C-alpha cells in the first residue's frame, strides 16, 4: 500500500466534513476560505521545512517503493495531505463545537419570570 492510498481516506473525510459544516452566509464563507488558505500556506511551508529536516537527519526514512516520487525539499508530497486535511476539517469542527457549547441566552419569557 502506498502512502498516498493511506492518506486519501483522511483527506476525503476532511473534505466531506468541510462541505457539511460550511457556513451558510456568503461573507462567513469568504472569510473562512481566506483563513483556510492562509493556514494551508503556512502549514505547507512548515511541513516542507520540518519534514525535510526530519528526513535529512535520518529520524524518518520513507520506502521509495511506497512513494509517488514527488517531493518538496526532502518531504514526500504525501506528507502534505495530513496538514491539508486538518485545514479542511478543523474550522468546521470548531464552529460546530462553539455552537453546541455556547452559553444560552435566556429568552424574554424566562427573563421576565425570573424577576
C-alpha positions in Angstrom: 0.0 0.0 0.0 1.3 3.4 -0.9 1.5 6.4 1.4 -1.0 8.2 -0.9 -3.6 5.4 -0.5 -3.2 5.6 3.3 -3.7 9.4 3.2 -6.7 9.6 0.8 -9.4 8.4 3.3 -8.4 11.1 5.8 -8.4 13.7 3.1 -11.8 12.5 1.8 -13.4 12.6 5.3 -11.9 16.0 6.0 -13.3 17.3 2.7 -16.7 15.9 3.4 -16.7 17.5 6.9 -15.6 20.8 5.4 -18.5 20.6 3.0 -21.1 19.6 5.5 -20.0 22.2 8.1 -19.5 25.1 5.8 -21.0 28.5 6.9 -24.4 29.4 5.3 -23.7 33.1 4.9 -21.7 34.2 1.9 -19.5 36.6 3.9 -18.7 34.0 6.5 -17.8 31.5 3.7 -15.4 34.0 2.2 -13.7 34.9 5.4 -13.4 31.2 6.4 -12.0 30.4 2.9 -9.4 33.1 3.2 -8.4 31.9 6.7 -8.1 28.4 5.5 -6.0 29.4 2.5 -3.6 31.3 4.8 -3.4 28.4 7.2 -2.8 26.0 4.4 0.1 28.1 3.0 1.7 28.4 6.5 1.3 24.6 7.1 2.7 23.7 3.8 5.8 25.8 4.4 6.2 24.4 7.9 5.7 20.9 6.7 8.3 21.3 4.0 10.9 22.7 6.3 10.4 20.4 9.3 9.8 17.2 7.3 12.9 17.9 5.3 14.9 18.3 8.5 13.5 15.1 9.9 14.3 13.2 6.7 17.8 14.8 6.4 18.7 13.8 10.0 17.6 10.3 9.4 14.8 10.3 12.1 12.3 9.1 9.4 13.1 7.2 6.2 10.5 6.6 3.6 10.5 3.4 1.4 10.7 4.6 -2.2 8.5 1.7 -3.3 5.6 3.2 -1.4 6.1 6.8 -2.5 4.9 8.7 -5.6 8.4 10.0 -6.0 7.4 13.7 -5.9 8.9 15.7 -3.0 9.0 19.3 -1.8 12.5 19.6 -0.3 13.1 16.1 1.1 9.5 15.7 2.2 7.4 13.4 0.1 4.3 15.0 -1.4 2.1 12.6 0.5 3.1 14.2 3.8 1.3 17.4 2.8 -2.1 15.7 2.7 -2.4 15.5 6.5 -2.0 19.2 7.1 -4.4 19.9 4.3 -6.9 17.5 5.9 -6.6 19.4 9.1 -7.1 22.8 7.4 -10.3 21.4 5.8 -11.8 19.7 8.8 -10.9 21.8 11.9 -12.6 25.1 11.2 -16.0 23.4 10.7 -15.4 21.2 13.7 -14.5 24.2 15.9 -17.6 26.1 14.6 -19.8 23.1 15.5 -18.4 22.8 19.0 -18.7 26.6 19.6 -22.3 26.5 18.6 -23.1 23.4 20.7 -21.4 24.6 23.9 -22.1 28.3 23.6 -23.8 29.8 26.6 -27.5 30.0 26.1 -29.1 33.4 26.3 -32.3 33.5 28.3 -35.5 34.0 26.3 -37.5 37.1 27.2 -40.2 34.9 28.8 -37.7 33.4 31.2 -36.1 36.7 32.0 -39.4 38.2 32.9 -40.4 35.2 35.0 -37.1 35.4 37.0 -37.7 39.0 38.1 
